[in-house]
């Protein structure tokens, strides 16, 4: 029964999948110039830069991870 249902689903979905025209893009969304702009904006010193907020977020996530490990280890029990 499961094999028949799976085959029916494949047949049902293969029609629209094969009948859809899939255009091929000439160039991807991420160009080299855009990547350079993002890198420069990330490292820009001053109010426009994202380096300090990124570092603060990474330290906050690290502290949360260590805290979760400590809490998980306390729940083990066993007399230790």
C-alpha positions as CSV (number, residue, x, y, z in Angstrom):
1,X,0.0,0.0,0.0
2,X,2.8,2.4,0.9
3,X,4.7,1.7,-2.4
4,X,1.5,2.3,-4.4
5,X,0.9,5.6,-2.6
6,X,4.5,6.6,-3.1
7,X,4.4,5.8,-6.8
8,X,1.1,7.7,-7.2
9,X,2.7,10.7,-5.5
10,X,5.7,10.6,-7.8
11,X,3.4,10.4,-10.9
12,X,1.3,13.2,-9.6
13,X,4.2,15.5,-8.9
14,X,6.3,14.6,-12.0
15,X,3.9,16.3,-14.4
16,X,4.2,19.8,-13.1
17,X,7.9,19.4,-12.3
18,X,8.7,18.4,-15.9
19,X,6.3,20.8,-17.5
20,X,7.6,23.9,-15.7
21,X,10.1,26.0,-17.7
22,X,13.1,26.5,-15.5
23,X,15.0,29.6,-16.6
24,X,18.8,29.6,-16.3
25,X,20.1,32.9,-14.9
26,X,23.2,34.4,-16.5
27,X,24.8,35.6,-13.3
28,X,24.2,34.7,-9.7
29,X,22.9,37.2,-7.1
30,X,26.3,37.6,-5.3
31,X,28.8,39.4,-7.4
32,X,32.4,40.1,-6.4
33,X,31.8,43.8,-6.1
34,X,28.9,43.2,-3.7
35,X,31.0,41.0,-1.5
36,X,33.7,43.7,-1.4
37,X,31.1,46.3,-0.3
38,X,29.8,44.0,2.4
39,X,33.3,43.4,3.7
40,X,34.2,47.1,3.7
41,X,30.9,48.0,5.5
42,X,31.6,45.2,8.1
43,X,35.1,46.5,8.9
44,X,34.2,50.3,8.6
45,X,35.4,52.0,11.8
46,X,32.9,54.2,13.5
47,X,29.2,54.2,13.8
48,X,28.6,52.5,10.4
49,X,30.7,49.4,11.1
50,X,29.2,46.0,12.2
51,X,32.4,44.6,13.8
52,X,31.6,45.6,17.4
53,X,28.0,44.4,17.3
54,X,29.2,41.1,15.7
55,X,31.8,40.6,18.4
56,X,29.3,41.4,21.2
57,X,26.8,38.9,19.7
58,X,29.5,36.2,19.5
59,X,30.6,36.7,23.1
60,X,26.9,36.6,24.2
61,X,26.3,33.4,22.3
62,X,29.4,31.8,23.8
63,X,28.3,32.7,27.3
64,X,24.9,31.3,26.6
65,X,26.4,28.1,25.3
66,X,28.7,27.6,28.3
67,X,25.7,28.4,30.6
68,X,23.6,25.7,28.9
69,X,26.4,23.2,29.3
70,X,26.7,24.0,33.0
71,X,22.9,23.7,33.5
72,X,22.8,20.4,31.6
73,X,25.6,18.9,33.6
74,X,23.9,19.8,36.9
75,X,20.8,17.9,36.0
76,X,22.7,14.6,35.6
77,X,22.5,13.6,39.3
78,X,24.2,10.5,40.4
79,X,25.8,11.9,43.5
80,X,28.7,13.7,41.9
